[in-house]
Amino acid sequence: MQIVPVFGNLAFTIVAFVVALSIIVAIHEYGHYIVGRWCGIHADVFSLGFGPVLYSRTDKRGTEWQIAALPIGGFVKFMGDANEASVGSDSEIDPADLRKTMLGAPLWARAATVLAGPVFNFILAIIIFGGIIMHDGRTADPLTFGQSHALPDSFASDLREGDVLLSVAGVPFDAEQRDGSLVDMVPQEPRLDYLVLRDGQEVVIDGPFIMPPAAAGLSPRSAADDAGMQVGDVITAIDGNPVFAFTQVQEIVEAADGAELQLTLWRDGETLDVILAPRRVDLPVDGGFETRWLMGISGQLFFDELRESVGPWEAVKIGADRLIFTMSTSISALKHIIIGEISTCNLSGPVGIAETSGSMARQGTVSFIWFIGALSAAVGLINLFPIPVLDGGHLMFYAYEAVLRRKPSDRAVQVFMFVGLALILSLMSFTILNDTLLCP
């Protein structure tokens, strides 16, 4: 019976990983397929997965749609392609059908078809990020009290829904600092005075510290996640010493310098203890990275703010901004890893991504969908790297053809593809080693 939960968690992680990856791969490959079709290039096979075919059907255009046994990727095999990577050509192709092949299509059509995969991944990410902001809305201005989160009785307050918060302990609520500098500006006291506008009158209400030591979110594969903490857990004591503020937890974790800490948690009215050791984490800050000791939880105000709806166009803009931030942070992290300024533990492979998939799925549907958006952005970005085998490698060959007015020789393409495949396999092997042994 002790083994059952282990296998249950493993199965859940695998299912979450397969679902996330299948969605992203399907969108990526569909981008290649549909743009190729628009450009007059015929697809013989659209496959989700590799290996033995589990299910297939052929549509009226002659494209075979299939699901294969190994759900670790996918491909579109266009007419005339010698293989799934669109490298080489089928010598038996009818000259009359040459325009319908990748090799026989104009340069612009080939480039558009290859570029479409990553672009569709970016579109998916924007839709997800924008859709979540439309679903959640944004905090109303001025800041208005909604309802308290589930917290121990010591965090109770007399605030009511609709109260407009003006200041806390004399520090004004500002739209730019609600969850950031405001927390550092108020006194670190268990009870504070809140000035609110209620029914047209200003009244002072007693309430708890503005940001309690509660887990609003868990970082996947973090110390808190591995220790079994859950979203909503409230830390009431560390090593037997009571805490009432999230800032206290941050200070204690940093001072522990990686030593184990015993946390007393409040969870749905029950008390339990967990032991964890904070880990060194590289955090993106102002174009660089800052290394700090973290347990892997995020904080929030002790209440839900009233929210206002966001229109579709604004949601798209917010989603695009989030995509750009995700991509720029990823590129910055990769650069800092290469030059040795941050740890290679920031680089995740299949094992790390699978574990993250399971962790985000356990945190809820919205968290899991957000993760799919972030992973889709990463997949699109990686595929644009100028490495043969990847889409960026094909685009590199097309750039060569556009500049020199001739295609690279088949021998050169084969050599570069072999080198690219070796690089990808080497990187995958390293990331698996990284996930399982170096940075478990």
N, C-alpha and C positions, 0 to 999 in steps of 0.2 A: 504493500500500500504506500510505502514511502517513495517507491519508484514512480508510481502513477503520475504525481504532479510534475515530475521532471519530464516525462514523455509528453504529458499534456501541454506543457509550456513549449517544448520543442516543436510539437505538431502545430501549435498556434503560430509560432514564429515562422515556420516554413510556409504555412498557408498565407499569412500576411505578406511575406516576401514574394511569393508567387503571384498573389493578386496585384500587389503594387507594380512588380516588374512587368507583368503581362499587360496591364493598362498602358504603361509607358511605352513598351515595345510596340504594342498594337497601334498606338497613335503615331509613333515614329515611322513605322513601316507603311502605315496608311498614307502618311505624307508623301513618301517616295512613290507609292502606287498611284495615288489620285493625280498628283502633279505630272507624273510620267504619262498617265492616260491623257490628261489635258494637252500634253505636248506631243501626242501622237506615238508614244512608245508603248508597246503592248507588254503586259505582264503575263507570263506563263503560270507562275506560282506565287501565292501570298501565303506565307507560313508563319504561324505563331508557335514558336518552339522549334527544336531540332530533333533529329533522330527518327525513329519509326513513326509513321503516320497513324494517329488514332481516329481521325475523322477528316473527311474531305468531301468537297462538292465542287462542281464546275459550273460557273455562271454562264449567261448567254453570250458573254464576250470571249469565252474560252479561257478564262482565268480560273485556275484551281485554287480554292481556298481550303487551307488545311490547318489542323491542330496536331502538333507532334508531341512525342512523349517527354522530351526534355524541355521544360518551360524556363529556359535560361536565355532566351533571346528570340530572334525571328529574322526573316529575310523576305525580300521580294526578288524573284528570279525573272528577269525580263527576257523577252524573245532574243535568241541569239547568244545569250550569256553562256559561257562554258561552265560556270559554277555559280553558287549562291552569292559570292562576293563581287559578281559582275566583272571578273577578271578573265580576259581572253574571250574568244568567240567560237561559236559553233560553225565549223567549216561547211556544214551541210545547209546553211541558211539559204533560202531562195533569194536571189538578187532582187526579185520584185518586192520582197518584204524587208529589204535592208533598212528602209526609213523607219520601220517599226521597232528596230533594235536600238540598244544603247550605243553600240559602236557606230551605227549608221545614221543616228540622229544628229542634227546640227549641234554645235558646241553649246549654244544657249539652252537648248532643250535638255541636254545631259546635265549641265550645271544646275539648272533649275530643279531637275528631278532629284539630284543628290542633295542639294541644299534644303529641299523641302522637309526631309526627316528631322533635322535639328530645329528648323523653324516651327514645325508642328509641335515639337516638345516645348518650345518657348510659348507657343500659343496656349497649350494646355496649362502651363504654369500660370500664365496671366489669368486665364479663366478661373483656375482654382483659387488663386490669391484674391482676385476680385470678387469671386463668388462668396468667399468666406467673409470678406468685409461687408458685402451686401447682406449676408445672413446675420452677422453679429451687429452690424451698424457701427456707428462711432459715438464716442462719448459726447453727450449734449453739452453745449456751452451756454450759460454757465453750468458748472459742475452741480449736478442734482442727485441727491440720495435716492437710491432705488430700494434695496433691501440688504440686510447684513448677510454675510456668508455664515455657514455652519461653523460655529466657534464655541469654545468653552464659555461657561457663564461669566467668567471674569472679564470677557471682552464685550459684554452687553452694553448697549447704549440706548438713549431715549430718542435717537434720531428717527424721523418718520419719512415715509416715501413722499417725495415732492419737496423736501427741505432743500433749499439752495444753499450750498456751502460757501461761505464768504472767507473764513479764516479758521486756522487751528492754532491754538496757543499764541495768538497774535500774529501768526504768519499767514499772509493772504494766499488763498488758492489761486494759482495761476495756470492757465491752459498749457503753458510750456514746461511746467515742472511738477505736474500732479504726482507722477510716480517716481520722479528722479530726485532732483535737488531739494524738493520740498521735504522729503523724508529726512534729509541731513540737516535741514534748517530748524525743525521743531525739536523741543527738548525731549530727551530720551526718558520719558516718564510713563508709568503704566496707565495713568488717566490724564486726559487733556480736555481743555475747554474748546468747544466748537461753536463759532459764531455762524448762525444760519438765518436765512430769511424764510419765515414761516407765516403764511397767511398775511403777507404784506408787512410783517413786523420782524425786527431783528431780535433774536433770542439766543442765549448762551445755553448750550447743551453739553452735558458731561458724556465723554466717550473714551474708548480705549486708544492706545497708540495707533497712529494712522495705518501702519503696515505691520500686522502681526507676524509672528514666526510660522507662517503657514505655507505649505507647498502648493502654489498656484499652478506650477508646471514642473515636470521632471525632465532633465536632459537624458536622452537615451544613453545607455551604457555608462552612466555616471555612478558614483559611489552610492548615492541615494537610491537610484534605480536598482542597482544590484543588491542593495540591502533590503529591498522589498517595500520601500516607502511608496505611498500612493498620493495622487493629487487630492488635496483637501486635508492631508495630515497636518496637525498643528503641533509644533515642538513646544512643549511646556517646560522642559528642563534639559540641560546638557551637563553630563557628569554630576547630576544631582543638584545643580544650581538652576533655580527658576529663571526663565527668560520670557519676555513679553513683546519684544521687538525684533523684526527681521534683521535690523542693523546689528543687534547684539549677536545673533547667530553668525553673521558675516565676520564680525570681529573675533569671535571665539574660534571659528574655523581657520582664519588666517593665522591666529596666534598659535594654534595647535601644531602648525608646521608639519602636517601629514600624520600626526599621531592619532590613534583610534579615539573616537568619542562615543559615549553612550548617550543616546537620545531617548528621552521620554516623550512619547507621542500621544496625542488625543485623536482618536479616530471614531467618529460617529458615536460619541459618548463613552467609548471604552479607552482604557489606558494600556499601552504596551511599550516595550523597550526594544530598541535596535542598536546595534554597534556598527559603526562604519569608520573608515579612514578617508579623510578628504584627499583629493588627487590634484596634481598640478595640471592646470588647463590653460591653453593659449586662447585668449579672448581678443576678437578684432576691436581695435580702438583707433579712430582717426587715421585710417590708412595703414596702420601697423598692428602689432599684437602685444598684449600684455599677459604675462604668465602669473597666475594666481592659484592659491589653494581654494578648491571649491568642492562642495558635496553634491552639487548638481540640481538644486531646486531654485525656482524663481518665485518672487514675492508679488503681492498686489495689495491694493487697499483693502480694508476690512469689510468693504461693502461693494455691491454692484452699483455702478452709476447708471442713471437713466440714459438710454442711447437713442440716437436719431438715425433715420434711414439714410442710406447712401444710394444715389442714382447709378444706373448702369455705366454711363460714360465716366463718371468720377471713379467708379469701382475699377474700370479698366485702367485708368491712369494710375491708381494706387497699386493695382496688380503689376503693371509694367515697372513701376518704381521698385517694387519688391523683387521682381525678376532681376533688374539691373543690380540691386544691392546684393542679391544672392550670388550672381555671377562674378561681380567685382570682388566680393569677399573670398570666393573660391580661388580666383586667380591670384589674389594677394597671398592667400594661405599657401598655395602651391609654390609661389616665388620664395616665400620665407622658408619653406621646407627645403627647397633646392639650395639656398644659400646658407642653410643651417641655423637660422635664427629661431625656429620653432621645431618642436618634435615631429618625427614622422608618424607619431600616434594620431595626428590630425588627418591622416590619410586612411580611409576605410576601403576595404575590399568586399567581396561577396559575403563573407561571414559577418563583418561589421554592419553591412547594410541590412542583412537579414535580421540581426539582433535589433537594430534600430527600428525595422519594420514592425517587429513584434511588440517592442516597447511602445511605439506610438499608437499602435492599434489598441493596446491595453488602456491607453489614456483616453480613448474615446474616438468616435467617428470623425469629428472635426479635426482632431490632431492627426489622425491617420491620413485624411484627405490632404491636409496641409503638407504632410511629409511627401505624399505622392507628387505634389506640385514642386516641392524643393528638389526631389530626386529627378523629376522630369527636366528641370532647369539644368541640373548637373549633367544628365545624360546628353542633352542637347549641346552643352558647352564642350564636353569631352569629345563628342563626335566631330567637332569643328577643329580639333587639334590637327596640325598638318602631318599626321602619321599615316603612312600607307596602311590599307585595310580599313581605316576609319573614313568617314565621309570627307573629313578635311584633307585626307591624302588624295582622294579622287579629285577634289577641287584643286589641289596643288598641281596635279597632272594637267587638269584643264587650263590652269593659269599658264603652265609651260606651253601648252598648245596654242593658247591665244597670243602669247608673246612671240613665239618662234614660228608660228604658222605651220606647225607639223606636230604630229603625235609622237610621244616618246616610244621607243622601240618596245616590242613585246618582251624582249629579254630584260631590258631595263626595268619595265614594270614588274616583271616576275621577281627580280632581285630586290627591288624596293618593297614589294609586298612581303617577301620572305623576311626582310629586316623588320618591317613594321609588325608582322605577326610575332616575331621573336621578342620585340619590345613589349608588345601587349601581354604576351604570356609571362614574360619576366616580371612585369609590373604586377600582374595578377598574382603570381606566386609570392612576390614580396608582400603584397597587401594581405594575403591569406596568412602568411607567417606573422605579419604585423598584428593582425586581429587575434590570432590564437596563442602566440607565444610571447611576442615582444610587448604588446599592449593589450593584454586580455581584459 
